[in-house]
Amino acid sequence: MTASAPCAIFRESLLDYLDEALHPAVREAARAHERSCADCAGLVRSVREQRALLSSLPRPAAPWDLGARIERAVANSRRASARPRRWMAWTAAAAAAAVAAIGLVAAAPRLGAPARSLTVVEVELPDRGTLLGRFAPSYENPTGSLLDPLVSNENP
Amino acid sequence: MSQFPEPREASDAAAEEALVRRAQAGDREAFRSLYEKYQDRVFATAYRIAGDRETAADLTQEVFVKIFEELPGFRFGSRFSTWLYRVAANHAINKASETARHARLNERIARERPAATPAEPPSRDRFAGERLQAALAALSVKLRAVTVLRYLEGLSYDEIAGTLELSVGTVKSRLFLAHATLRELMDDEVKEGDR
């Protein structure tokens, strides 16, 4: 059933009416409507009864071991959040150690190894003009190899 | 009036803030004091919204783990209890919505199978409180949440609005709808009982 206009207005402000939060003049008008409308009066009775019952429902008791369960769950969370930090610290330490080891090996003098140097050379290519490139000898290839061209002045 | 343990005096509020700050700094005893103070209320809210004890206990644990994890970022923009309540209520609502979805699915599956035994008719002389509890459990999660927060936990409309991130108007209209639905559900049960 659709409520009539005064009923709709009354119901809209029902909670404020029951909480006595309406302006006195509006409250009087609402009280007058309640007296004259059996449907709305029934609703008021029902809501009042519900509110009284709901407020008197006993609070459910928590399980006796709830505190211990929270304690365990929080401790697990603490451990879980500590784990990545420890992992990251170990990884950082391992990376630093690896960099240091590579540095030491590279810096160590090698018996009979040619001195490493980087030379820029200009190479004449038959029928292709000149090619300017970086020349770097390596331990594996002491005579060196042309690594990459820097400037090319190739014939078209 | 709020039944949730709001600090009544300024000194209580200051003491609680100091406790929260100690917990933020990593003081385990301070955090323990916080959950010992609030665990029963969080459990009660979770139980009323989610509907069963075991789920409510799990939810309470999860809420305090979340609070513990997010505590360092808490900037006292609201009271600690308001923040805790918001986390608890929303967590319970999400869980209850998920459970309701599963229940609807199970119901559909059950409807497609022949019923093994007829459902037990409701008792004729059920007390009004019991009928109300049954009706409350049958409300949608949204309506149940505002009802629980208002009448069982005693939050004001403003506090509920803040907790559920709704306008006060929406809180009131949901609450009115909850009352109207509870009335219908309770009337239906009385009629069922009279048959």
Boltz contact constraints between the chains, C-beta under 6 A:
constraints:
  - contact:
      token1: [A, 15]
      token2: [B, 172]
      max_distance: 6.0
  - contact:
      token1: [A, 46]
      token2: [B, 183]
      max_distance: 6.0
  - contact:
      token1: [A, 47]
      token2: [B, 179]
      max_distance: 6.0
  - contact:
      token1: [A, 50]
      token2: [B, 179]
      max_distance: 6.0
  - contact:
      token1: [A, 50]
      token2: [B, 182]
      max_distance: 6.0
  - contact:
      token1: [A, 53]
      token2: [B, 129]
      max_distance: 6.0
  - contact:
      token1: [A, 53]
      token2: [B, 132]
      max_distance: 6.0
  - contact:
      token1: [A, 54]
      token2: [B, 151]
      max_distance: 6.0
  - contact:
      token1: [A, 55]
      token2: [B, 151]
      max_distance: 6.0
  - contact:
      token1: [A, 59]
      token2: [B, 44]
      max_distance: 6.0
  - contact:
      token1: [A, 60]
      token2: [B, 44]
      max_distance: 6.0
  - contact:
      token1: [A, 60]
      token2: [B, 47]
      max_distance: 6.0
  - contact:
      token1: [A, 62]
      token2: [B, 40]
      max_distance: 6.0
  - contact:
      token1: [A, 62]
      token2: [B, 43]
      max_distance: 6.0
  - contact:
      token1: [A, 63]
      token2: [B, 57]
      max_distance: 6.0
  - contact:
      token1: [A, 66]
      token2: [B, 39]
      max_distance: 6.0
  - contact:
      token1: [A, 66]
      token2: [B, 57]
      max_distance: 6.0
  - contact:
      token1: [A, 69]
      token2: [B, 61]
      max_distance: 6.0
  - contact:
      token1: [A, 70]
      token2: [B, 35]
      max_distance: 6.0
  - contact:
      token1: [A, 70]
      token2: [B, 61]
      max_distance: 6.0
  - contact:
      token1: [A, 70]
      token2: [B, 64]
      max_distance: 6.0
  - contact:
      token1: [A, 73]
      token2: [B, 61]
      max_distance: 6.0
  - contact:
      token1: [A, 73]
      token2: [B, 65]
      max_distance: 6.0
  - contact:
      token1: [A, 74]
      token2: [B, 65]
      max_distance: 6.0
  - contact:
      token1: [A, 74]
      token2: [B, 68]
      max_distance: 6.0
  - contact:
      token1: [A, 77]
      token2: [B, 65]
      max_distance: 6.0
